Amino acid sequence: MAKRLAAIAMQHRIGEVFDAIVTGATEHGTFVRVSQPRLEGLLAQGAQGLDVGDKLRVKLIRTDVQKGYIDFARAKNQKVRQLHSRALPRGPNQPLAHHTPQANL
């Protein structure tokens, strides 16, 4: 049941990139655990050359709610989306600046 709930929660996040760690390899494939939100899925694409414990970025490519499957692909040259952060305007020759809202004390 927990796997189905995770698949439901992730179905609207297809295409997003996450930090992950390789947690296992079986005859069925290589598995990764995403750090936020904390869940596991199959690394369906790009598992070559990885060992248990390797850290990588993965892209969510599909979910199957009926089976509780969550599938990822190895992401290349993509940044993990930063939540609670937004870009500030910049001049033509200035680097992009970020503003993170702070809680009122």
C-alpha positions as CSV (number, residue, x, y, z in Angstrom):
1,M,0.0,0.0,0.0
2,A,2.8,2.5,0.8
3,K,4.3,2.1,-2.7
4,R,1.0,2.9,-4.3
5,L,0.6,6.0,-2.1
6,A,4.2,7.1,-3.1
7,A,3.3,6.6,-6.7
8,I,0.1,8.7,-6.3
9,A,2.1,11.5,-4.6
10,M,4.7,11.6,-7.3
11,Q,2.5,11.3,-10.4
12,H,2.3,15.1,-10.8
13,R,6.1,15.5,-10.5
14,I,7.1,13.6,-13.7
15,G,10.0,15.4,-15.3
16,E,11.4,16.8,-12.0
17,V,15.0,16.1,-11.0
18,F,16.0,14.9,-7.6
19,D,19.2,14.0,-5.6
20,A,19.4,10.2,-5.0
21,I,21.7,7.4,-3.9
22,V,21.9,3.9,-5.3
23,T,20.5,1.5,-2.7
24,G,20.7,-1.9,-4.5
25,A,21.0,-3.9,-7.7
26,T,19.1,-7.1,-8.5
27,E,18.2,-9.1,-11.6
28,H,15.2,-6.7,-11.9
29,G,17.4,-3.6,-12.0
30,T,19.1,-0.9,-10.1
31,F,17.2,0.9,-7.3
32,V,17.7,4.5,-6.0
33,R,16.4,6.3,-2.9
34,V,15.5,10.0,-3.4
35,S,16.3,12.2,-0.4
36,Q,13.4,14.6,-0.7
37,P,10.7,13.3,-0.6
38,R,12.2,10.1,0.9
39,L,11.2,7.2,-1.4
40,E,12.7,4.5,-3.6
41,G,12.3,3.6,-7.2
42,L,13.8,1.8,-10.1
43,L,16.6,3.5,-12.1
44,A,15.1,2.4,-15.5
45,Q,17.6,4.4,-17.6
46,G,21.3,5.1,-17.1
47,A,22.3,2.6,-14.5
48,Q,25.5,1.5,-16.2
49,G,28.7,1.9,-14.1
50,L,26.9,2.6,-10.8
51,D,27.5,0.9,-7.5
52,V,25.6,0.8,-4.3
53,G,26.2,4.0,-2.4
54,D,26.9,6.2,-5.5
55,K,25.2,9.6,-5.4
56,L,23.5,10.9,-8.5
57,R,20.7,13.1,-9.8
58,V,17.7,11.3,-11.3
59,K,14.7,12.5,-13.3
60,L,11.3,11.0,-12.6
61,I,10.1,9.5,-15.9
62,R,6.9,7.5,-14.9
63,T,4.7,6.2,-12.1
64,D,2.3,3.3,-12.1
65,V,-0.2,3.7,-9.4
66,Q,-1.8,0.3,-9.8
67,K,1.5,-1.5,-9.4
68,G,3.1,1.1,-7.1
69,Y,6.1,1.6,-9.4
70,I,8.2,4.7,-9.6
71,D,10.8,4.9,-12.4
72,F,13.7,7.3,-12.8
73,A,16.3,8.0,-15.4
74,R,19.8,9.3,-14.7
75,A,19.8,13.1,-15.1
76,K,22.7,14.8,-16.9
77,N,23.6,18.4,-16.4
78,Q,20.5,19.3,-14.6
79,K,20.1,21.1,-11.4
80,V,17.7,19.9,-8.6
81,R,14.8,22.3,-8.4
82,Q,15.2,24.6,-5.5
83,L,12.0,25.0,-3.5
84,H,11.3,28.2,-1.6
85,S,13.8,30.1,-3.8
86,R,13.1,32.6,-6.6
87,A,15.3,34.5,-9.0
88,L,15.7,38.3,-8.5
89,P,15.9,40.6,-11.5
90,R,19.4,41.2,-12.9
91,G,21.2,43.6,-15.2
92,P,22.5,42.5,-18.6
93,N,26.0,41.8,-17.3
94,Q,25.2,40.6,-13.8
95,P,25.0,37.0,-12.6
96,L,21.6,35.6,-11.5
97,A,20.8,36.4,-7.8
98,H,18.5,34.3,-5.6
99,H,16.3,35.5,-2.8
100,T,15.2,33.0,-0.2
101,P,12.3,34.3,1.9
102,Q,13.1,34.4,5.6
103,A,10.6,33.8,8.4
104,N,9.5,36.7,10.5
105,L,11.1,36.6,14.0
